[in-house]
Structures are given as structure tokens and as C-alpha cells.
Amino acid sequence: MPETTPDRARIFQTALAEHIEIIQALKDQQRVLDQIASEMVLAIRMGGKILWCGNGGSAADAQHLNGQLVVRFRLDRAGIPSIALSTDTSILTAASNNYGYEHIFQRQVETLARKGDVVVAISTSGNSRNVFLALEAARKIGAVTVAFTGKGGGKIATAADFLFEVPSADTPRIQEAHILAGHVLCEILERELTAGQGAAAQNGVGIRNPLPTRPQ
């Protein structure tokens, strides 16, 4: 039986065309991203923090964006208080074992979030039970709730103060848009919270060692 070779050029061109179409459709989302950024800036200035949660690829996106805030995006500056709720395996497995997987983020929000913090739930379907419960817990505390979803918003849209909805049902395209939006937020926070404190540098280039000397 002859092997079938995928049409790589077609795969590439289709993915590129779909990506461009979705990204162009995000122009209408500038206002909501501006609102989310304002809430995040306010939270940090008031001594609060940002908490991120998601499953699978969305967990990776949450951790990615969390890392950009805690460490750096474009500027060398002080870290921005932020926590990814998908990183502590002891907490995740204990919560799953004792209360069920749907409560892994809820438990952490109840413990770590405070009034005025911002809790961001990332879900391409918008229907992940554990991120929905995290947002519900956040609202009870008085935290600001943000949902990053795909088309329609899903159930978590009902628990979100602010909804960033990607107009697509295709998971890879939604995830690409989520990272773009997240990077926009990172840049706004970094520039507004650290104005005059850092030096611009491309990621991976010109990183300064914060220590005056480094052991050899």
C-alpha cells in the first residue's frame, strides 16, 4: 500500500490564512483588552496581583504569560506580582484527590486571591468546569474576573467581568490569538507600571545580570 504524503505547502498556507483572518478579526477587541489592562494596572498599584488558570495548552499559556510578568517581557524591571495556578503539582494532586479535579483552581483562588486582584481563566471552549469555579470563587471574594475564550464564550463568560472572545471554534487558532492578546497586556503593564525604570531590549538580547559580580 503506497504511503500518502501530506501536502505540507497546503497545510502551511491554510494555517497562515486562517491565522491572519482570526488576528484581523480581533480589531474589535481592543476596547476590552484596554479595560482588562486598566484593571490589572490598578490591581498591581493597589498592592494586588494577577492569577492565571487553564487546562492543557491553556495552562501552558497561563504559565507563559505569568512568566513574562514575573521575570520580564521587553524591559529589565522589578517583577510584577503574578501567579500561575497550574504549576504546583502537590497542590493540584492534593486538591484533585481530596475534592475532585473541578476544584483545583477554585481552592487556590479561595486561598490566594484578595479583593481587587485579577483572576484570568483561559479556556478555548469556555466550558471547563474547573476554571468556571475559579471565576465564581473570585467573584465571591471581590476579585476582578477575566475570561479568554473561543467563539461564544461558553459557560465561563457568565462568570467573567471582562470577556476576550476569539471569533473561532478552532483550538490552535484560538490559542494563537490568546497569546497575542496576552502579550499586548504584558507590554501595557510593563510600560505603565515601570515607566522610567527599565531599558528596552528584545527578549533574549541584552539581558543584564542584576548582580554586580557573578561567581565563575
Secondary structure, DSSP 8 states (H G I E B T S, - for coil): -------HHHHHHHHHHHHHHHHHHGGGGHHHHHHHHHHHHHHHHTT--EEEEESTHHHHHHHHHHHHHHT-SSB------EEETT--HHHHHHHHHHH-GGGHHHHHHHHH--TT-EEEEE-SSS--HHHHHHHHHHHHHT-EEEEEESTT-TGGGGG-SEEEE-S---HHHHHHHHHHHHHHHHHHHHHHHSTTT--B--TTSS---SSSS---
